[in-house]
Amino acid sequence: MQTNTGNTGVSKYTISFGLSLALASGVNAVLVVAKEKNPAVMAGLQRMTGHHWISHAVIVLGLFVGLGFIFAKSKGVLGGFASVNRLIGVVVTGVVIGGGIIVGFYLMGG
């Protein structure tokens, strides 16, 4: 049984939605900070759907799905992420950076 997955090819949807996850995690963090620091952003999100968290979720999920399908259609973007290890690194990096932004923001006193 082979355990090295570094050169194993993955589907274009796995790659595209993995990249999308990494980017959506960063946007999620920026949106959290923006709405906490700017009352106009919070009010705008509140007006969109009736609650700022619902609007926040719609934006982040819409971005995730939209970018996932856009990346899947784009042949040139996906080539550099065709190995499992490379894709995992990108996803983990995006999620850690997004989480770090949020944690750092609240640790600094929000």
Helices and strands as residue ranges (DSSP letters): H 12-37, H 39-49, H 52-73, H 75-78, G 79-81, H 84-107
